[in-house]
């Protein structure tokens, strides 16, 4: 999921922070970094009841925004 998808669902950075158990400043850092790690996305997927979907290719550490995104990495999904 992208940062904007999470923000639209949860409604605020504070609500995302609550779901992840982190501060608003950490959420701001995630936004500046280009989004959430895959593991953070998994937490948000569960917190959204599956309405948001974690995608490895949205992890900025896996595929930085300035690089062309190769095919999505096959993942087994969130556990």
PDB file as gemmi writes it, atoms N, CA and C in Angstrom:
CRYST1    1.000    1.000    1.000  90.00  90.00  90.00 P 1                      
ATOM      1  N   UNK A   1       0.837  -1.185   0.000  1.00  0.00           N  
ATOM      2  CA  UNK A   1       0.000   0.000   0.000  1.00  0.00           C  
ATOM      3  C   UNK A   1       0.879   1.245   0.000  1.00  0.00           C  
ATOM      4  N   UNK A   2       0.395   2.268  -0.578  1.00  0.00           N  
ATOM      5  CA  UNK A   2       1.129   3.529  -0.565  1.00  0.00           C  
ATOM      6  C   UNK A   2       0.787   4.294   0.711  1.00  0.00           C  
ATOM      7  N   UNK A   3       1.574   5.295   0.988  1.00  0.00           N  
ATOM      8  CA  UNK A   3       1.306   6.156   2.139  1.00  0.00           C  
ATOM      9  C   UNK A   3      -0.074   6.787   1.983  1.00  0.00           C  
ATOM     10  N   UNK A   4      -0.364   7.286   0.794  1.00  0.00           N  
ATOM     11  CA  UNK A   4      -1.639   7.972   0.564  1.00  0.00           C  
ATOM     12  C   UNK A   4      -2.839   7.044   0.728  1.00  0.00           C  
ATOM     13  N   UNK A   5      -2.687   5.772   0.337  1.00  0.00           N  
ATOM     14  CA  UNK A   5      -3.780   4.810   0.543  1.00  0.00           C  
ATOM     15  C   UNK A   5      -4.040   4.623   2.035  1.00  0.00           C  
ATOM     16  N   UNK A   6      -2.966   4.493   2.809  1.00  0.00           N  
ATOM     17  CA  UNK A   6      -3.118   4.333   4.264  1.00  0.00           C  
ATOM     18  C   UNK A   6      -3.733   5.584   4.881  1.00  0.00           C  
ATOM     19  N   UNK A   7      -3.278   6.737   4.450  1.00  0.00           N  
ATOM     20  CA  UNK A   7      -3.798   7.997   4.984  1.00  0.00           C  
ATOM     21  C   UNK A   7      -5.281   8.147   4.671  1.00  0.00           C  
ATOM     22  N   UNK A   8      -5.678   7.805   3.471  1.00  0.00           N  
ATOM     23  CA  UNK A   8      -7.092   7.904   3.095  1.00  0.00           C  
ATOM     24  C   UNK A   8      -7.941   6.974   3.963  1.00  0.00           C  
ATOM     25  N   UNK A   9      -7.457   5.765   4.205  1.00  0.00           N  
ATOM     26  CA  UNK A   9      -8.223   4.817   5.009  1.00  0.00           C  
ATOM     27  C   UNK A   9      -8.300   5.238   6.467  1.00  0.00           C  
ATOM     28  N   UNK A  10      -7.138   5.550   7.071  1.00  0.00           N  
ATOM     29  CA  UNK A  10      -7.105   5.843   8.505  1.00  0.00           C  
ATOM     30  C   UNK A  10      -7.510   7.272   8.833  1.00  0.00           C  
ATOM     31  N   UNK A  11      -7.387   8.173   7.875  1.00  0.00           N  
ATOM     32  CA  UNK A  11      -7.859   9.541   8.069  1.00  0.00           C  
ATOM     33  C   UNK A  11      -6.853  10.537   8.599  1.00  0.00           C  
ATOM     34  N   UNK A  12      -5.794  10.058   9.250  1.00  0.00           N  
ATOM     35  CA  UNK A  12      -4.777  10.985   9.768  1.00  0.00           C  
ATOM     36  C   UNK A  12      -3.486  10.232  10.059  1.00  0.00           C  
ATOM     37  N   UNK A  13      -2.402  10.992  10.132  1.00  0.00           N  
ATOM     38  CA  UNK A  13      -1.124  10.411  10.509  1.00  0.00           C  
ATOM     39  C   UNK A  13      -1.161   9.874  11.933  1.00  0.00           C  
ATOM     40  N   UNK A  14      -1.918  10.550  12.785  1.00  0.00           N  
ATOM     41  CA  UNK A  14      -2.052  10.092  14.180  1.00  0.00           C  
ATOM     42  C   UNK A  14      -2.712   8.722  14.248  1.00  0.00           C  
ATOM     43  N   UNK A  15      -3.739   8.524  13.437  1.00  0.00           N  
ATOM     44  CA  UNK A  15      -4.440   7.236  13.435  1.00  0.00           C  
ATOM     45  C   UNK A  15      -3.535   6.128  12.886  1.00  0.00           C  
ATOM     46  N   UNK A  16      -2.730   6.446  11.883  1.00  0.00           N  
ATOM     47  CA  UNK A  16      -1.772   5.469  11.359  1.00  0.00           C  
ATOM     48  C   UNK A  16      -0.762   5.129  12.452  1.00  0.00           C  
ATOM     49  N   UNK A  17      -0.283   6.164  13.132  1.00  0.00           N  
ATOM     50  CA  UNK A  17       0.668   5.962  14.222  1.00  0.00           C  
ATOM     51  C   UNK A  17       0.104   5.064  15.317  1.00  0.00           C  
ATOM     52  N   UNK A  18      -1.166   5.270  15.651  1.00  0.00           N  
ATOM     53  CA  UNK A  18      -1.807   4.422  16.662  1.00  0.00           C  
ATOM     54  C   UNK A  18      -1.851   2.970  16.206  1.00  0.00           C  
ATOM     55  N   UNK A  19      -2.202   2.760  14.941  1.00  0.00           N  
ATOM     56  CA  UNK A  19      -2.283   1.394  14.413  1.00  0.00           C  
ATOM     57  C   UNK A  19      -0.918   0.714  14.430  1.00  0.00           C  
ATOM     58  N   UNK A  20       0.134   1.489  14.167  1.00  0.00           N  
ATOM     59  CA  UNK A  20       1.491   0.942  14.138  1.00  0.00           C  
ATOM     60  C   UNK A  20       2.179   0.971  15.497  1.00  0.00           C  
ATOM     61  N   UNK A  21       1.631   1.748  16.421  1.00  0.00           N  
ATOM     62  CA  UNK A  21       2.262   1.880  17.734  1.00  0.00           C  
ATOM     63  C   UNK A  21       3.502   2.751  17.699  1.00  0.00           C  
ATOM     64  N   UNK A  22       3.471   3.781  16.831  1.00  0.00           N  
ATOM     65  CA  UNK A  22       4.604   4.698  16.705  1.00  0.00           C  
ATOM     66  C   UNK A  22       4.107   6.147  16.779  1.00  0.00           C  
ATOM     67  N   UNK A  23       5.044   7.071  16.906  1.00  0.00           N  
ATOM     68  CA  UNK A  23       4.707   8.490  17.032  1.00  0.00           C  
ATOM     69  C   UNK A  23       4.347   9.116  15.680  1.00  0.00           C  
ATOM     70  N   UNK A  24       3.711  10.282  15.748  1.00  0.00           N  
ATOM     71  CA  UNK A  24       3.407  11.027  14.524  1.00  0.00           C  
ATOM     72  C   UNK A  24       4.676  11.419  13.788  1.00  0.00           C  
ATOM     73  N   UNK A  25       5.737  11.710  14.533  1.00  0.00           N  
ATOM     74  CA  UNK A  25       6.979  12.090  13.852  1.00  0.00           C  
ATOM     75  C   UNK A  25       7.548  10.902  13.071  1.00  0.00           C  
ATOM     76  N   UNK A  26       7.365   9.691  13.584  1.00  0.00           N  
ATOM     77  CA  UNK A  26       7.815   8.496  12.845  1.00  0.00           C  
ATOM     78  C   UNK A  26       6.991   8.332  11.568  1.00  0.00           C  
ATOM     79  N   UNK A  27       5.715   8.651  11.624  1.00  0.00           N  
ATOM     80  CA  UNK A  27       4.863   8.586  10.433  1.00  0.00           C  
ATOM     81  C   UNK A  27       5.328   9.618   9.409  1.00  0.00           C  
ATOM     82  N   UNK A  28       5.715  10.801   9.873  1.00  0.00           N  
ATOM     83  CA  UNK A  28       6.259  11.824   8.969  1.00  0.00           C  
ATOM     84  C   UNK A  28       7.546  11.345   8.314  1.00  0.00           C  
ATOM     85  N   UNK A  29       8.370  10.633   9.072  1.00  0.00           N  
ATOM     86  CA  UNK A  29       9.598  10.072   8.510  1.00  0.00           C  
ATOM     87  C   UNK A  29       9.278   9.033   7.441  1.00  0.00           C  
ATOM     88  N   UNK A  30       8.267   8.228   7.677  1.00  0.00           N  
ATOM     89  CA  UNK A  30       7.854   7.235   6.677  1.00  0.00           C  
ATOM     90  C   UNK A  30       7.403   7.927   5.389  1.00  0.00           C  
ATOM     91  N   UNK A  31       6.640   8.984   5.550  1.00  0.00           N  
ATOM     92  CA  UNK A  31       6.178   9.723   4.366  1.00  0.00           C  
ATOM     93  C   UNK A  31       7.366  10.275   3.589  1.00  0.00           C  
ATOM     94  N   UNK A  32       8.321  10.878   4.292  1.00  0.00           N  
ATOM     95  CA  UNK A  32       9.498  11.446   3.637  1.00  0.00           C  
ATOM     96  C   UNK A  32      10.351  10.374   2.965  1.00  0.00           C  
ATOM     97  N   UNK A  33      10.347   9.163   3.539  1.00  0.00           N  
ATOM     98  CA  UNK A  33      11.139   8.061   2.989  1.00  0.00           C  
ATOM     99  C   UNK A  33      10.471   7.421   1.778  1.00  0.00           C  
ATOM    100  N   UNK A  34       9.210   7.740   1.546  1.00  0.00           N  
ATOM    101  CA  UNK A  34       8.514   7.187   0.394  1.00  0.00           C  
ATOM    102  C   UNK A  34       7.468   6.146   0.725  1.00  0.00           C  
ATOM    103  N   UNK A  35       7.202   5.928   2.006  1.00  0.00           N  
ATOM    104  CA  UNK A  35       6.155   4.982   2.385  1.00  0.00           C  
ATOM    105  C   UNK A  35       6.553   4.096   3.539  1.00  0.00           C  
ATOM    106  N   UNK A  36       5.824   2.993   3.674  1.00  0.00           N  
ATOM    107  CA  UNK A  36       5.999   2.081   4.794  1.00  0.00           C  
ATOM    108  C   UNK A  36       6.759   0.838   4.379  1.00  0.00           C  
ATOM    109  N   UNK A  37       7.505   0.289   5.335  1.00  0.00           N  
ATOM    110  CA  UNK A  37       8.174  -0.985   5.078  1.00  0.00           C  
ATOM    111  C   UNK A  37       7.099  -2.056   4.890  1.00  0.00           C  
ATOM    112  N   UNK A  38       7.506  -3.158   4.300  1.00  0.00           N  
ATOM    113  CA  UNK A  38       6.550  -4.249   4.086  1.00  0.00           C  
ATOM    114  C   UNK A  38       5.971  -4.730   5.411  1.00  0.00           C  
ATOM    115  N   UNK A  39       6.805  -4.835   6.447  1.00  0.00           N  
ATOM    116  CA  UNK A  39       6.299  -5.301   7.739  1.00  0.00           C  
ATOM    117  C   UNK A  39       5.306  -4.302   8.336  1.00  0.00           C  
ATOM    118  N   UNK A  40       5.550  -3.010   8.170  1.00  0.00           N  
ATOM    119  CA  UNK A  40       4.591  -2.013   8.647  1.00  0.00           C  
ATOM    120  C   UNK A  40       3.290  -2.118   7.849  1.00  0.00           C  
ATOM    121  N   UNK A  41       3.413  -2.343   6.548  1.00  0.00           N  
ATOM    122  CA  UNK A  41       2.219  -2.504   5.721  1.00  0.00           C  
ATOM    123  C   UNK A  41       1.386  -3.695   6.197  1.00  0.00           C  
ATOM    124  N   UNK A  42       2.062  -4.769   6.609  1.00  0.00           N  
ATOM    125  CA  UNK A  42       1.348  -5.945   7.107  1.00  0.00           C  
ATOM    126  C   UNK A  42       0.533  -5.609   8.354  1.00  0.00           C  
ATOM    127  N   UNK A  43       1.109  -4.806   9.237  1.00  0.00           N  
ATOM    128  CA  UNK A  43       0.388  -4.379  10.446  1.00  0.00           C  
ATOM    129  C   UNK A  43      -0.832  -3.545  10.041  1.00  0.00           C  
ATOM    130  N   UNK A  44      -0.652  -2.642   9.092  1.00  0.00           N  
ATOM    131  CA  UNK A  44      -1.759  -1.791   8.646  1.00  0.00           C  
ATOM    132  C   UNK A  44      -2.822  -2.605   7.913  1.00  0.00           C  
ATOM    133  N   UNK A  45      -2.391  -3.622   7.159  1.00  0.00           N  
ATOM    134  CA  UNK A  45      -3.360  -4.496   6.487  1.00  0.00           C  
ATOM    135  C   UNK A  45      -4.261  -5.166   7.517  1.00  0.00           C  
ATOM    136  N   UNK A  46      -3.648  -5.689   8.565  1.00  0.00           N  
ATOM    137  CA  UNK A  46      -4.437  -6.345   9.616  1.00  0.00           C  
ATOM    138  C   UNK A  46      -5.329  -5.342  10.344  1.00  0.00           C  
ATOM    139  N   UNK A  47      -4.798  -4.150  10.618  1.00  0.00           N  
ATOM    140  CA  UNK A  47      -5.579  -3.123  11.318  1.00  0.00           C  
ATOM    141  C   UNK A  47      -6.760  -2.635  10.478  1.00  0.00           C  
ATOM    142  N   UNK A  48      -6.634  -2.746   9.156  1.00  0.00           N  
ATOM    143  CA  UNK A  48      -7.719  -2.307   8.268  1.00  0.00           C  
ATOM    144  C   UNK A  48      -8.716  -3.433   7.982  1.00  0.00           C  
ATOM    145  N   UNK A  49      -8.493  -4.588   8.582  1.00  0.00           N  
ATOM    146  CA  UNK A  49      -9.370  -5.719   8.321  1.00  0.00           C  
ATOM    147  C   UNK A  49      -9.236  -6.243   6.898  1.00  0.00           C  
ATOM    148  N   UNK A  50      -8.073  -6.017   6.303  1.00  0.00           N  
ATOM    149  CA  UNK A  50      -7.818  -6.502   4.952  1.00  0.00           C  
ATOM    150  C   UNK A  50      -8.241  -5.558   3.845  1.00  0.00           C  
ATOM    151  N   UNK A  51      -8.762  -4.397   4.205  1.00  0.00           N  
ATOM    152  CA  UNK A  51      -9.170  -3.432   3.169  1.00  0.00           C  
ATOM    153  C   UNK A  51      -7.967  -2.810   2.488  1.00  0.00           C  
ATOM    154  N   UNK A  52      -6.871  -2.654   3.226  1.00  0.00           N  
ATOM    155  CA  UNK A  52      -5.598  -2.235   2.635  1.00  0.00           C  
ATOM    156  C   UNK A  52      -4.775  -3.487   2.411  1.00  0.00           C  
ATOM    157  N   UNK A  53      -3.969  -3.507   1.370  1.00  0.00           N  
ATOM    158  CA  UNK A  53      -3.153  -4.676   1.049  1.00  0.00           C  
ATOM    159  C   UNK A  53      -1.675  -4.313   1.054  1.00  0.00           C  
ATOM    160  N   UNK A  54      -0.900  -5.078   1.797  1.00  0.00           N  
ATOM    161  CA  UNK A  54       0.552  -4.906   1.829  1.00  0.00           C  
ATOM    162  C   UNK A  54       1.131  -5.392   0.498  1.00  0.00           C  
ATOM    163  N   UNK A  55       2.042  -4.602  -0.067  1.00  0.00           N  
ATOM    164  CA  UNK A  55       2.703  -4.962  -1.327  1.00  0.00           C  
ATOM    165  C   UNK A  55       4.191  -4.674  -1.185  1.00  0.00           C  
ATOM    166  N   UNK A  56       4.994  -5.692  -1.398  1.00  0.00           N  
ATOM    167  CA  UNK A  56       6.447  -5.534  -1.271  1.00  0.00           C  
ATOM    168  C   UNK A  56       6.979  -4.463  -2.212  1.00  0.00           C  
ATOM    169  N   UNK A  57       6.363  -4.299  -3.368  1.00  0.00           N  
ATOM    170  CA  UNK A  57       6.880  -3.306  -4.301  1.00  0.00           C  
ATOM    171  C   UNK A  57       6.558  -1.870  -3.888  1.00  0.00           C  
ATOM    172  N   UNK A  58       5.767  -1.692  -2.820  1.00  0.00           N  
ATOM    173  CA  UNK A  58       5.546  -0.348  -2.267  1.00  0.00           C  
ATOM    174  C   UNK A  58       6.491  -0.037  -1.113  1.00  0.00           C  
ATOM    175  N   UNK A  59       7.345  -0.981  -0.750  1.00  0.00           N  
ATOM    176  CA  UNK A  59       8.342  -0.759   0.311  1.00  0.00           C  
ATOM    177  C   UNK A  59       9.474   0.068  -0.279  1.00  0.00           C  
ATOM    178  N   UNK A  60       9.690   1.298   0.231  1.00  0.00           N  
ATOM    179  CA  UNK A  60      10.726   2.154  -0.358  1.00  0.00           C  
ATOM    180  C   UNK A  60      12.137   1.584  -0.236  1.00  0.00           C  
ATOM    181  N   UNK A  61      12.365   0.679   0.716  1.00  0.00           N  
ATOM    182  CA  UNK A  61      13.691   0.069   0.845  1.00  0.00           C  
ATOM    183  C   UNK A  61      13.898  -1.020  -0.193  1.00  0.00           C  
ATOM    184  N   UNK A  62      12.810  -1.639  -0.629  1.00  0.00           N  
ATOM    185  CA  UNK A  62      12.902  -2.684  -1.643  1.00  0.00           C  
ATOM    186  C   UNK A  62      13.100  -2.076  -3.016  1.00  0.00           C  
ATOM    187  N   UNK A  63      12.275  -1.098  -3.340  1.00  0.00           N  
ATOM    188  CA  UNK A  63      12.345  -0.431  -4.632  1.00  0.00           C  
ATOM    189  C   UNK A  63      12.275   1.076  -4.406  1.00  0.00           C  
ATOM    190  N   UNK A  64      13.414   1.736  -4.237  1.00  0.00           N  
ATOM    191  CA  UNK A  64      13.403   3.187  -4.019  1.00  0.00           C  
ATOM    192  C   UNK A  64      12.634   3.915  -5.120  1.00  0.00           C  
ATOM    193  N   UNK A  65      11.941   5.001  -4.772  1.00  0.00           N  
ATOM    194  CA  UNK A  65      11.107   5.722  -5.735  1.00  0.00           C  
ATOM    195  C   UNK A  65      11.848   6.197  -6.977  1.00  0.00           C  
ATOM    196  N   UNK A  66      13.165   6.409  -6.880  1.00  0.00           N  
ATOM    197  CA  UNK A  66      13.888   6.919  -8.036  1.00  0.00           C  
ATOM    198  C   UNK A  66      14.326   5.803  -8.989  1.00  0.00           C  
ATOM    199  N   UNK A  67      14.055   4.557  -8.650  1.00  0.00           N  
ATOM    200  CA  UNK A  67      14.400   3.441  -9.524  1.00  0.00           C  
ATOM    201  C   UNK A  67      13.137   2.916 -10.191  1.00  0.00           C  
ATOM    202  N   UNK A  68      13.293   2.370 -11.390  1.00  0.00           N  
ATOM    203  CA  UNK A  68      12.161   1.736 -12.056  1.00  0.00           C  
ATOM    204  C   UNK A  68      11.764   0.510 -11.242  1.00  0.00           C  
ATOM    205  N   UNK A  69      10.502   0.382 -10.945  1.00  0.00           N  
ATOM    206  CA  UNK A  69      10.030  -0.734 -10.139  1.00  0.00           C  
ATOM    207  C   UNK A  69       9.949  -2.005 -10.987  1.00  0.00           C  
ATOM    208  N   UNK A  70      10.777  -3.004 -10.671  1.00  0.00           N  
ATOM    209  CA  UNK A  70      10.675  -4.265 -11.398  1.00  0.00           C  
ATOM    210  C   UNK A  70       9.404  -4.999 -11.016  1.00  0.00           C  
ATOM    211  N   UNK A  71       9.185  -6.153 -11.612  1.00  0.00           N  
ATOM    212  CA  UNK A  71       8.005  -6.946 -11.272  1.00  0.00           C  
ATOM    213  C   UNK A  71       7.887  -7.093  -9.768  1.00  0.00           C  
ATOM    214  N   UNK A  72       6.675  -7.131  -9.291  1.00  0.00           N  
ATOM    215  CA  UNK A  72       6.438  -7.284  -7.854  1.00  0.00           C  
ATOM    216  C   UNK A  72       7.092  -8.561  -7.360  1.00  0.00           C  
ATOM    217  N   UNK A  73       7.683  -8.443  -6.202  1.00  0.00           N  
ATOM    218  CA  UNK A  73       8.312  -9.599  -5.577  1.00  0.00           C  
ATOM    219  C   UNK A  73       7.203 -10.501  -5.040  1.00  0.00           C  
ATOM    220  N   UNK A  74       7.299 -11.765  -5.338  1.00  0.00           N  
ATOM    221  CA  UNK A  74       6.295 -12.708  -4.846  1.00  0.00           C  
ATOM    222  C   UNK A  74       6.475 -12.883  -3.347  1.00  0.00           C  
ATOM    223  N   UNK A  75       5.433 -12.622  -2.607  1.00  0.00           N  
ATOM    224  CA  UNK A  75       5.472 -12.775  -1.160  1.00  0.00           C  
ATOM    225  C   UNK A  75       4.288 -13.635  -0.759  1.00  0.00           C  
ATOM    226  N   UNK A  76       4.419 -14.308   0.345  1.00  0.00           N  
ATOM    227  CA  UNK A  76       3.352 -15.167   0.821  1.00  0.00           C  
ATOM    228  C   UNK A  76       2.237 -14.364   1.484  1.00  0.00           C  
ATOM    229  N   UNK A  77       2.445 -13.101   1.695  1.00  0.00           N  
ATOM    230  CA  UNK A  77       1.443 -12.277   2.356  1.00  0.00           C  
ATOM    231  C   UNK A  77       1.796 -12.045   3.807  1.00  0.00           C  
ATOM    232  N   UNK A  78       0.979 -11.294   4.470  1.00  0.00           N  
ATOM    233  CA  UNK A  78       1.234 -10.945   5.859  1.00  0.00           C  
ATOM    234  C   UNK A  78       0.885 -12.097   6.771  1.00  0.00           C  
ATOM    235  N   UNK A  79       1.685 -12.268   7.768  1.00  0.00           N  
ATOM    236  CA  UNK A  79       1.425 -13.337   8.743  1.00  0.00           C  
ATOM    237  C   UNK A  79       1.071 -12.730  10.068  1.00  0.00           C  
TER     238      UNK A  79                                                      
END                                                                             
